[in-house]
């Protein structure tokens, strides 16, 4: 437990930021999961819609520096690859 006043404040700030980051991470993780589930069910229209939501969520997370921009790009690329392969079949 911190003793100094500034350390206590930093602890409060960190907990607030952690909560915010968890929400943002949760949004893109759920969007990715829904996209993969739609592809697994061969529901291509839903998969495309969920892909758009996932891309938007990943971009927001990268913009707010919750994840690195290259990580977001990699995840978007892999997800897009999965959806395109499903459409091709």
Secondary structure as a PSIPRED ss2 file (coil, helix, strand):
# PSIPRED VFORMAT (PSIPRED V4.0)

   1 X C   1.000  0.000  0.000
   2 X C   1.000  0.000  0.000
   3 X C   1.000  0.000  0.000
   4 X C   1.000  0.000  0.000
   5 X H   0.000  1.000  0.000
   6 X H   0.000  1.000  0.000
   7 X H   0.000  1.000  0.000
   8 X H   0.000  1.000  0.000
   9 X H   0.000  1.000  0.000
  10 X H   0.000  1.000  0.000
  11 X H   0.000  1.000  0.000
  12 X H   0.000  1.000  0.000
  13 X H   0.000  1.000  0.000
  14 X H   0.000  1.000  0.000
  15 X H   0.000  1.000  0.000
  16 X H   0.000  1.000  0.000
  17 X H   0.000  1.000  0.000
  18 X H   0.000  1.000  0.000
  19 X H   0.000  1.000  0.000
  20 X H   0.000  1.000  0.000
  21 X H   0.000  1.000  0.000
  22 X H   0.000  1.000  0.000
  23 X H   0.000  1.000  0.000
  24 X H   0.000  1.000  0.000
  25 X H   0.000  1.000  0.000
  26 X H   0.000  1.000  0.000
  27 X H   0.000  1.000  0.000
  28 X H   0.000  1.000  0.000
  29 X H   0.000  1.000  0.000
  30 X H   0.000  1.000  0.000
  31 X H   0.000  1.000  0.000
  32 X H   0.000  1.000  0.000
  33 X H   0.000  1.000  0.000
  34 X H   0.000  1.000  0.000
  35 X H   0.000  1.000  0.000
  36 X H   0.000  1.000  0.000
  37 X H   0.000  1.000  0.000
  38 X H   0.000  1.000  0.000
  39 X H   0.000  1.000  0.000
  40 X H   0.000  1.000  0.000
  41 X C   1.000  0.000  0.000
  42 X C   1.000  0.000  0.000
  43 X C   1.000  0.000  0.000
  44 X H   0.000  1.000  0.000
  45 X H   0.000  1.000  0.000
  46 X H   0.000  1.000  0.000
  47 X H   0.000  1.000  0.000
  48 X H   0.000  1.000  0.000
  49 X H   0.000  1.000  0.000
  50 X H   0.000  1.000  0.000
  51 X H   0.000  1.000  0.000
  52 X H   0.000  1.000  0.000
  53 X H   0.000  1.000  0.000
  54 X H   0.000  1.000  0.000
  55 X H   0.000  1.000  0.000
  56 X H   0.000  1.000  0.000
  57 X H   0.000  1.000  0.000
  58 X H   0.000  1.000  0.000
  59 X H   0.000  1.000  0.000
  60 X H   0.000  1.000  0.000
  61 X H   0.000  1.000  0.000
  62 X H   0.000  1.000  0.000
  63 X H   0.000  1.000  0.000
  64 X C   1.000  0.000  0.000
  65 X C   1.000  0.000  0.000
  66 X C   1.000  0.000  0.000
  67 X C   1.000  0.000  0.000
  68 X C   1.000  0.000  0.000
  69 X H   0.000  1.000  0.000
  70 X H   0.000  1.000  0.000
  71 X H   0.000  1.000  0.000
  72 X H   0.000  1.000  0.000
  73 X H   0.000  1.000  0.000
  74 X H   0.000  1.000  0.000
  75 X H   0.000  1.000  0.000
  76 X H   0.000  1.000  0.000
  77 X H   0.000  1.000  0.000
  78 X H   0.000  1.000  0.000
  79 X H   0.000  1.000  0.000
  80 X H   0.000  1.000  0.000
  81 X H   0.000  1.000  0.000
  82 X H   0.000  1.000  0.000
  83 X H   0.000  1.000  0.000
  84 X H   0.000  1.000  0.000
  85 X H   0.000  1.000  0.000
  86 X H   0.000  1.000  0.000
  87 X H   0.000  1.000  0.000
  88 X H   0.000  1.000  0.000
  89 X C   1.000  0.000  0.000
